[in-house]
Structure formats: structure tokens, C-alpha cells
């Protein structure tokens, strides 16, 4: 099952996830005792909770911090159990239904209007972060940077006031999760133009490449790639994107993973390889380190273009746009490329997830376990960035238009770096202020492996 090794942030589905306690709940009957599970196989005939407990004890990277006995009956779901069993600093382990796993991460299916937004302006507007090409929102003209102000004839501000007062719900606002549900939206474009249209909920095929373009600047041709998730569907999209960049004969690449919470490691290898091949040919992309009971699974993967990889760029550097929403496989691309080419990180600190999960079906294949079971390190043996990877050029995101707006702060900082080989004065001041306020040592000014305290970025998708 190597091809399904995955590094994905639990925040995509469960917000921050949970942080269990090493002391754990005390057994009071109907318990699972670790001594029952000393072998390699977990009892498929046991309850789902018992099987989940066994899988955790067998494969969990920090299994030694698990409680020795657990009252299985006190947990209403396997996900709740996994949170209780998880190590105190583990924000990433969880379980998922098999249907949702296959829909989201293999078949790239999403149900809704096909848009993602943040609540802004004192709860009076929904600022659009991105839309999927296949959704009704995109078909009706909604784009990144638009502000939704009214739904079903009621202002967004009034909707949230009613929700806070307990007289309305999110389902009232957006409609139930049923095929064909329609809602009327009013939104304004960045230039102030107001548009009204109806969106219809349906199953949406999610595109993981949200944007590709080429920006011409001072004789340079700079490719701009916005990449949102590392899933099965991404392989063909990435190949198409890099074929476009190769045809355009670009000189530089800006890789935007600001919202990318992770996914399949082989897709991360494909992306990194397309950027730097043949410089990384036959080089180590990642080494997996499992717990001491599964050390026979430790292995090293080389960089790989994938089965259809033809359009590699042979770049000497890449500029990567990040936020705390950039997690796991996004971080892996940065960390794995750093020993071989110049990786200039721009934006905010990443989430801090140098660990991953190998999804495992259980409960007669009705559920999938995503317990952390390995750590990743690069060719130099570095993988200790649990507090996140810190940017070379700090910048704060401001959504002021659609993808490719050259005055958007993260992209503007990348374009400045491409032109000058240095951070802007505003970015340098941002970093100097951080050094002064947090007491960071001066040598952290050239940070490819520096650490910064992450915070969680929450959003909504419909």
C-alpha cells in the first residue's frame, strides 16, 4: 500500500483535531487491555472501538504514550477514542468513514456550491478564498476576492446575528446537504460591482490546481501555480500545469500552497521532481521512520516524476507561498527540495507536521484509521519542524482580488524577490519586529529550517 501513504492535516476535516492525554481514561469494566494485542493482527471480529485501539497500539508513532487500559464503552465513535489515545501534542490523528475518505482523497468529490470562504467585516460578509471550477458558484461567476453580503434575501450580518441568538442555523442559511438545494446569493466584486445569482448544491469534482499563469517582469517569465491538495486527481493536473510552464519557457516558479493541508507523498514527490529535475534525479526525497515495533518498514524514497512525468523545469530555485494552512506534504516539498535547490519561503509559518499516516481500513472496511505512524526527514536527516517552517520573507495575506493579482502581498513579495534576490523592506521590517518581540537569535535570518509558533487557520467550505 505504499502508493497510499499520506500526509494530511486533520484540520481539513476536523479543525484542530484533538489532543489526547498520555494518562488516558481509567478502565472501569468493558476495557481493552494492551496485553490482549501483543501480536501483529487486530481482531476483526471485535467492536470497532476495540479494533481501533489495537491498530493504535500496533502502529501509532507514539504508542508508548498511550494509556495501558481504556474503557471502550465510554466513547461514542472511533474518532473520539483516537483523540483520547493520542499523545498530548498530536493534533493530526483521526478516523474517517471509508465513503468520505474515498470521495475526498481518491475520487476528488465534494458536495456543495463549490466555494470556500472566511467570515469578515464583523460577520457582515463572506470573503471568497477560492472556488472549484466544477461548482455552481464558479459557473455563476463567483471568484476569489468577492464578498458575499446577502443570502436568500437576508444580509449575512443578520444571518449570523440570528445564528448567535439561536433562532437560525447554518443549514437554514446555506440549505441542507441535498442534491438540488438552491440558495440566492448577492455579492460584490473588488471593483464594487454587485451581482445576484442562484447557486445549486451538487456533487463537485474538485480541481486541486486552482490557478496557473505566467507573469512577465523585467525580462523574466515567472510561472505562478496555486496548488490546493495532494490527492489522486492531482497527478494529471500537475502534469498539465508543468507542461504549460515548459511550453511557456518560464525562468522562475512561484508555488502557492497557502491553503494546502497535505495529501499523498508520492504526489509531493512528483511536484518537487517536476520543479528541480534532473538536479534531484537519484537523490533522496524522503526517509520514513516508524516506531520501534515497525522499524522494518523504515525506507527511503527517491525523487520521482511519476508515471507520466515529462515536463520538468530544471529550476535552480522556487519561491513557495505559505500560511499556517500549509501543512504536511506542502511542508515536505519545501523540506525535501531544500538540500538541492534554493527554496525561498514567503508568507507565514507553516503548520508544523513532519509526520504522516498510512490510511488503514478497519471495521470491515467501513472506516479508515489515520493515526500518525511515521516521521519524515529529508536527505540531510532533518525533519524536526513540529513548530512549523518559518518564511525567509514574512508577509501577511490580504485577499484583494482573484488569483494572480500582482499587488496581493504574498505574490507581490515573491515578484520582488524574483527581481531583486532579496526580501522587500516591508518584509525585512516584519522579520526585524518579530526578532525583537520574540527574542529570536540573529542567525535565524536565513531560515530554511527555522521554527515559528504556528496558529490554526479555520475556514468554511460550501
C-alpha positions as CSV (number, residue, x, y, z in Angstrom):
1,X,0.0,0.0,0.0
2,X,3.0,2.3,-0.5
3,X,1.1,4.3,-3.0
4,X,-1.4,5.4,-0.4
5,X,1.0,6.7,2.2
6,X,-0.4,10.1,3.0
7,X,0.5,13.2,5.0
8,X,-2.6,15.2,5.5
9,X,-3.7,17.8,8.1
10,X,-6.6,16.8,10.3
11,X,-7.7,20.4,10.2
12,X,-9.1,19.8,6.7
13,X,-12.0,17.9,8.2
14,X,-11.9,18.3,11.9
15,X,-10.5,21.8,12.6
16,X,-7.7,21.4,15.1
17,X,-8.3,17.8,15.8
18,X,-7.8,16.6,19.4
19,X,-5.0,16.3,21.8
20,X,-5.4,13.3,23.9
21,X,-3.8,12.6,27.2
22,X,-1.0,10.2,27.8
23,X,-2.6,9.3,31.2
24,X,-5.8,8.4,29.4
25,X,-9.1,7.3,30.9
26,X,-9.1,4.7,33.6
27,X,-10.6,1.4,32.9
28,X,-13.9,0.6,34.7
29,X,-15.1,-2.5,33.0
30,X,-15.6,-3.4,29.3
31,X,-12.0,-2.4,28.9
32,X,-9.3,-3.1,26.3
33,X,-6.0,-4.2,27.9
34,X,-2.9,-3.7,25.8
35,X,-1.7,-7.2,26.8
36,X,-4.5,-8.6,24.5
37,X,-2.8,-7.1,21.5
38,X,0.8,-8.2,21.6
39,X,0.6,-9.9,18.1
40,X,0.6,-8.3,14.7
41,X,-3.0,-8.9,13.9
42,X,-6.0,-7.0,15.3
43,X,-9.3,-8.9,15.9
44,X,-11.6,-8.0,13.0
45,X,-14.5,-9.6,14.9
46,X,-14.1,-7.2,17.8
47,X,-16.0,-4.0,18.2
48,X,-14.9,-1.0,16.0
49,X,-13.5,0.7,19.1
50,X,-11.5,-2.4,20.1
51,X,-10.1,-2.8,16.6
52,X,-9.2,0.9,16.5
53,X,-7.5,0.6,19.9
54,X,-5.5,-2.4,18.6
55,X,-4.4,-0.6,15.5
56,X,-3.3,2.4,17.5
57,X,-1.2,0.2,19.8
58,X,0.4,-1.6,16.9
59,X,1.1,1.3,14.6
60,X,0.9,4.6,16.4
61,X,4.3,6.5,16.3
62,X,3.9,7.5,20.0
63,X,2.2,4.3,21.2
64,X,4.3,4.3,24.3
65,X,2.4,7.4,25.5
66,X,-1.0,5.6,25.1
67,X,-2.9,4.6,28.3
68,X,-2.4,1.0,29.2
69,X,-6.1,0.3,29.6
70,X,-9.2,2.0,28.2
71,X,-12.9,1.8,28.8
72,X,-14.1,1.4,25.3
73,X,-17.8,1.9,26.1
74,X,-17.3,5.5,27.1
75,X,-16.5,6.6,23.5
76,X,-19.4,7.2,21.0
77,X,-17.1,7.0,18.0
78,X,-13.7,5.6,17.0
79,X,-12.6,9.2,16.2
80,X,-13.4,10.2,19.8
81,X,-11.4,7.2,21.0
82,X,-8.4,8.1,18.9
83,X,-8.4,11.6,20.3
84,X,-8.3,10.2,23.8
85,X,-5.5,7.8,22.9
86,X,-3.4,10.4,21.1
87,X,-0.2,11.9,22.6
88,X,-0.6,15.4,24.1
89,X,1.0,17.2,21.2
90,X,-0.7,15.1,18.4
91,X,-3.1,17.3,16.5
92,X,-3.4,15.1,13.5
93,X,-4.7,11.5,14.2
94,X,-8.3,10.7,13.5
95,X,-10.6,8.2,11.8
96,X,-12.9,8.7,8.8
97,X,-15.7,6.8,7.1
98,X,-14.5,4.8,4.1
99,X,-17.0,6.6,1.9
100,X,-15.7,10.1,2.9
101,X,-12.1,9.0,2.5
102,X,-12.6,7.6,-1.0
103,X,-14.8,10.5,-2.0
104,X,-12.5,13.3,-0.9
105,X,-9.0,11.9,-1.4
106,X,-9.3,9.3,-4.2
107,X,-12.3,10.3,-6.3
108,X,-11.9,14.1,-5.6
109,X,-15.6,14.5,-4.8
110,X,-17.1,17.4,-2.9
111,X,-20.7,18.2,-2.2
112,X,-21.9,21.8,-2.1
113,X,-21.8,25.0,-4.0
114,X,-18.1,24.6,-4.6
115,X,-16.7,27.6,-2.7
116,X,-14.5,28.3,0.3
117,X,-14.8,31.5,2.3
118,X,-13.8,33.3,5.5
119,X,-16.2,35.4,7.6
120,X,-15.1,39.0,7.6
121,X,-16.1,42.6,8.3
122,X,-17.6,41.9,11.7
123,X,-19.7,39.0,10.4
124,X,-21.2,41.1,7.7
125,X,-19.6,39.4,4.6
126,X,-18.2,36.1,3.4
127,X,-14.8,36.7,1.7
128,X,-14.3,34.1,-1.0
129,X,-11.0,32.3,-0.7
130,X,-11.4,30.1,-3.8
131,X,-14.0,28.3,-5.9
132,X,-13.8,24.9,-7.6
133,X,-14.2,25.1,-11.4
134,X,-16.9,22.4,-11.4
135,X,-19.2,24.1,-8.9
136,X,-22.3,26.2,-9.5
137,X,-20.7,29.1,-7.7
138,X,-17.9,29.3,-10.3
139,X,-20.4,28.8,-13.1
140,X,-22.4,31.8,-11.9
141,X,-19.2,34.0,-11.8
142,X,-18.2,33.9,-8.2
143,X,-14.4,34.4,-7.8
144,X,-11.7,34.7,-5.2
145,X,-11.8,38.1,-3.6
146,X,-15.6,38.6,-4.0
147,X,-17.6,39.4,-0.9
148,X,-21.0,37.7,-0.3
149,X,-23.3,40.1,1.5
150,X,-26.7,38.5,1.2
151,X,-28.2,35.0,1.1
152,X,-31.9,34.3,0.4
153,X,-32.8,37.9,0.8
154,X,-31.3,38.3,4.2
155,X,-28.0,40.1,4.9
156,X,-25.1,37.9,6.0
157,X,-24.8,40.1,9.1
158,X,-28.5,39.4,10.1
159,X,-28.0,35.6,9.4
160,X,-25.1,35.5,11.9
161,X,-26.9,37.6,14.4
162,X,-29.8,35.1,14.2
163,X,-27.4,32.1,14.4
164,X,-25.8,33.6,17.5
165,X,-29.2,34.2,19.0
166,X,-30.2,30.6,18.4
167,X,-33.1,31.4,16.1
168,X,-31.3,30.2,12.9
169,X,-28.7,27.6,11.9
170,X,-26.1,27.3,9.2
171,X,-28.4,24.8,7.5
172,X,-31.1,27.5,7.4
173,X,-28.5,29.9,5.8
174,X,-27.0,27.6,3.3
175,X,-29.6,24.9,2.9
176,X,-29.4,21.2,3.7
177,X,-26.8,18.9,2.1
178,X,-29.2,17.6,-0.5
179,X,-28.7,17.5,-4.2
180,X,-30.5,20.3,-6.0
181,X,-30.8,22.6,-2.9
182,X,-30.8,26.2,-4.2
183,X,-29.9,29.5,-2.5
184,X,-29.9,33.0,-3.9
185,X,-26.7,35.0,-3.3
186,X,-25.7,38.6,-3.7
187,X,-22.1,39.5,-3.8
188,X,-19.8,42.4,-4.7
189,X,-16.7,42.3,-6.9
190,X,-13.5,44.0,-5.8
191,X,-14.4,46.9,-8.1
192,X,-17.7,47.4,-6.3
193,X,-19.9,45.7,-8.9
194,X,-22.8,43.9,-7.3
195,X,-24.1,40.6,-8.8
196,X,-27.0,38.3,-7.9
197,X,-27.4,34.7,-8.8
198,X,-28.7,31.3,-7.5
199,X,-26.3,28.5,-6.6
200,X,-27.3,24.9,-6.6
201,X,-25.8,22.2,-4.3
202,X,-24.5,19.1,-6.1
203,X,-21.5,16.8,-6.2
204,X,-18.5,18.7,-7.4
205,X,-15.2,17.3,-8.8
206,X,-12.6,19.3,-7.0
207,X,-9.7,20.7,-9.0
208,X,-6.5,20.8,-7.0
209,X,-4.7,23.1,-9.3
210,X,-6.6,26.3,-8.7
211,X,-4.6,28.6,-11.0
212,X,-1.8,28.7,-13.5
213,X,-0.4,31.8,-15.2
214,X,2.8,33.4,-16.4
215,X,3.8,36.8,-15.3
216,X,6.3,38.8,-17.3
217,X,8.6,41.1,-15.3
218,X,11.8,42.8,-16.3
219,X,12.6,40.3,-18.9
220,X,11.7,37.3,-16.7
221,X,8.9,34.9,-17.3
222,X,7.6,33.8,-13.9
223,X,5.2,30.9,-13.6
224,X,2.6,31.0,-10.9
225,X,1.0,27.8,-9.7
226,X,-1.7,27.7,-7.0
227,X,-1.9,24.1,-5.7
228,X,-4.5,23.1,-3.1
229,X,-4.3,19.4,-2.3
230,X,-2.1,16.3,-2.9
231,X,-4.7,13.7,-4.0
232,X,-5.0,11.0,-6.7
233,X,-6.6,13.5,-9.0
234,X,-3.7,15.9,-8.7
235,X,-1.3,13.8,-10.8
236,X,-2.8,14.6,-14.2
237,X,-3.5,18.2,-13.2
238,X,0.1,18.8,-12.2
239,X,1.4,17.2,-15.4
240,X,-0.8,19.5,-17.4
241,X,0.3,22.5,-15.4
242,X,4.0,21.8,-15.8
243,X,3.5,21.0,-19.5
244,X,2.1,24.5,-19.8
245,X,5.0,26.1,-17.9
246,X,7.5,24.2,-20.0
247,X,5.8,25.4,-23.2
248,X,5.9,29.0,-21.8
249,X,9.7,28.6,-21.2
250,X,9.5,30.1,-17.7
251,X,12.6,31.3,-15.8
252,X,11.2,31.2,-12.3
253,X,8.3,29.5,-10.4
254,X,6.1,30.7,-7.6
255,X,4.4,27.8,-5.9
256,X,1.4,28.8,-3.8
257,X,0.4,26.3,-1.2
258,X,-1.1,28.8,1.3
259,X,-4.3,26.6,1.8
260,X,-2.8,23.2,1.0
261,X,-3.2,20.9,4.0
262,X,-1.4,18.0,2.5
263,X,-2.1,14.6,1.0
264,X,-0.3,11.8,-0.9
265,X,3.5,11.8,-0.5
266,X,4.1,10.4,-4.0
267,X,2.2,13.4,-5.4
268,X,4.5,15.6,-3.3
269,X,7.5,13.8,-4.8
270,X,6.0,14.3,-8.3
271,X,5.6,18.1,-7.7
272,X,9.1,18.6,-6.2
273,X,10.6,16.5,-9.0
274,X,8.9,18.5,-11.7
275,X,10.4,21.6,-10.3
276,X,14.0,20.5,-9.9
277,X,14.6,17.5,-12.2
278,X,17.3,16.4,-13.2
279,X,19.1,18.0,-10.3
280,X,17.3,15.7,-7.9
281,X,17.5,12.6,-10.1
282,X,18.5,9.6,-7.9
283,X,18.6,11.8,-4.8
284,X,16.7,11.1,-1.6
285,X,13.2,12.8,-1.4
286,X,12.2,11.5,2.0
287,X,13.0,8.9,4.6
288,X,10.2,7.3,6.7
289,X,10.9,6.5,10.3
290,X,8.4,4.2,12.1
291,X,8.0,3.3,15.7
292,X,10.4,0.6,17.1
293,X,7.8,-2.2,16.6
294,X,7.7,-1.4,12.9
295,X,11.2,-0.3,12.1
296,X,11.3,-2.9,9.4
297,X,9.1,-0.5,7.4
298,X,11.7,2.3,7.5
299,X,12.6,3.2,4.0
300,X,13.9,5.9,1.7
301,X,12.1,7.2,-1.4
302,X,14.0,8.9,-4.2
303,X,12.5,11.9,-6.1
304,X,10.2,10.7,-8.9
305,X,8.5,12.4,-11.8
306,X,5.7,9.9,-11.7
307,X,4.4,7.5,-14.4
308,X,3.8,10.2,-17.0
309,X,6.3,12.8,-15.9
310,X,7.9,14.6,-18.9
311,X,7.6,18.3,-18.3
312,X,10.3,19.0,-15.7
313,X,11.7,22.6,-15.4
314,X,15.2,22.1,-14.0
315,X,15.0,25.2,-11.9
316,X,17.7,26.5,-9.5
317,X,15.2,27.9,-7.1
318,X,11.5,28.0,-6.3
319,X,9.5,30.6,-4.3
320,X,6.9,29.0,-2.1
321,X,3.9,31.0,-0.6
322,X,2.8,29.6,2.8
323,X,0.5,30.3,5.7
324,X,-0.4,28.2,8.8
325,X,-2.7,26.4,6.4
326,X,0.3,25.0,4.6
327,X,0.8,21.6,6.1
328,X,2.3,18.1,5.8
329,X,3.0,17.4,2.2
330,X,3.3,21.1,1.4
331,X,6.0,21.3,4.1
332,X,7.6,18.1,2.8
333,X,8.1,19.7,-0.7
334,X,9.9,22.6,1.0
335,X,12.0,20.4,3.3
336,X,12.9,17.8,0.7
337,X,13.9,20.3,-2.0
338,X,16.0,22.5,0.4
339,X,19.2,20.4,0.2
340,X,19.3,20.6,-3.6
341,X,17.9,24.0,-4.8
342,X,17.2,27.4,-3.3
343,X,13.8,27.3,-1.6
344,X,12.6,30.8,-0.7
345,X,9.6,30.6,1.6
346,X,7.3,33.7,1.6
347,X,4.3,34.5,3.8
348,X,3.7,32.9,7.2
349,X,5.0,30.0,9.2
350,X,3.6,26.6,8.2
351,X,1.6,24.3,10.4
352,X,4.4,22.0,11.6
353,X,3.6,18.4,10.6
354,X,6.7,16.4,9.8
355,X,4.8,13.2,10.4
356,X,2.3,11.2,8.4
357,X,-0.3,8.4,8.3
358,X,-0.8,5.3,6.2
359,X,-4.6,5.0,5.9
360,X,-5.8,1.6,7.1
361,X,-9.3,0.2,6.6
362,X,-10.9,-1.4,9.6
363,X,-14.4,-2.1,11.0
364,X,-15.0,-4.4,8.0
365,X,-13.8,-1.7,5.7
366,X,-16.4,0.8,6.9
367,X,-13.8,3.2,8.5
368,X,-10.3,4.3,7.8
369,X,-7.6,4.9,10.5
370,X,-5.4,8.0,10.1
371,X,-3.2,7.6,13.2
372,X,0.3,9.2,12.9
373,X,2.6,6.3,12.4
374,X,5.9,7.7,10.9
375,X,8.1,10.7,10.8
376,X,9.6,12.2,7.7
377,X,13.2,13.5,7.2
378,X,14.9,14.9,4.2
379,X,18.3,13.9,2.5
380,X,20.2,15.8,5.3
381,X,18.3,13.9,8.0
382,X,16.3,17.0,9.0
383,X,12.6,16.6,10.0
384,X,12.2,18.4,13.3
385,X,9.8,21.2,12.4
386,X,6.9,20.5,14.7
387,X,6.5,24.2,15.3
388,X,6.4,25.0,11.6
389,X,8.8,26.1,8.9
390,X,9.5,29.9,9.1
391,X,9.4,32.1,6.0
392,X,12.5,33.8,4.6
393,X,10.4,36.8,3.7
394,X,7.4,37.2,6.0
395,X,4.2,38.7,4.5
396,X,0.6,38.7,5.6
397,X,-2.2,37.5,3.3
398,X,-4.7,40.1,2.1
399,X,-7.3,38.8,-0.4
400,X,-7.8,41.7,-2.7
401,X,-8.8,40.0,-6.0
402,X,-8.6,36.8,-8.0
403,X,-5.6,34.6,-8.2
404,X,-2.7,36.3,-10.0
405,X,-3.4,39.8,-8.7
406,X,0.2,41.2,-8.6
407,X,-0.5,43.5,-5.7
408,X,-1.6,40.7,-3.4
409,X,1.0,40.8,-0.6
410,X,2.4,37.2,-0.8
411,X,2.6,37.2,-4.6
412,X,4.0,40.7,-4.7
413,X,6.7,39.7,-2.2
414,X,7.6,36.8,-4.5
415,X,7.8,39.0,-7.5
416,X,10.0,41.5,-5.6
417,X,12.3,38.6,-4.6
418,X,12.5,37.4,-8.2
419,X,13.5,40.9,-9.4
420,X,16.0,41.7,-6.6
421,X,17.1,38.4,-5.0
422,X,16.1,40.0,-1.6
423,X,13.1,40.4,0.6
424,X,11.3,43.8,0.4
425,X,12.0,46.4,3.1
426,X,8.5,45.9,4.5
427,X,9.1,42.1,4.8
428,X,12.5,42.7,6.5
429,X,10.9,45.1,8.9
430,X,8.3,42.5,9.6
431,X,11.0,40.0,10.4
432,X,13.0,42.5,12.5
433,X,9.9,43.3,14.6
434,X,9.4,39.6,15.2
435,X,13.1,39.1,16.2
436,X,12.8,42.0,18.7
437,X,9.4,40.9,20.1
438,X,10.2,37.2,20.4
439,X,13.9,37.4,21.2
440,X,14.9,35.2,18.2
441,X,18.6,35.0,17.6
442,X,20.1,36.9,14.7
443,X,21.3,33.8,12.9
444,X,17.7,32.8,12.2
445,X,17.7,35.4,9.4
446,X,18.5,32.8,6.8
447,X,15.8,30.3,7.7
448,X,15.2,27.2,5.7
449,X,14.8,25.1,8.8
450,X,13.9,27.8,11.4
451,X,10.9,27.4,13.5
452,X,8.0,29.6,14.4
453,X,5.0,29.0,16.6
454,X,2.0,28.1,14.4
455,X,-1.6,29.0,14.8
456,X,-4.6,27.4,13.2
457,X,-6.4,29.0,10.3
458,X,-10.1,28.0,10.2
459,X,-12.3,28.3,7.2
460,X,-15.7,27.2,5.8
461,X,-16.5,25.3,2.7
462,X,-19.8,25.0,0.9
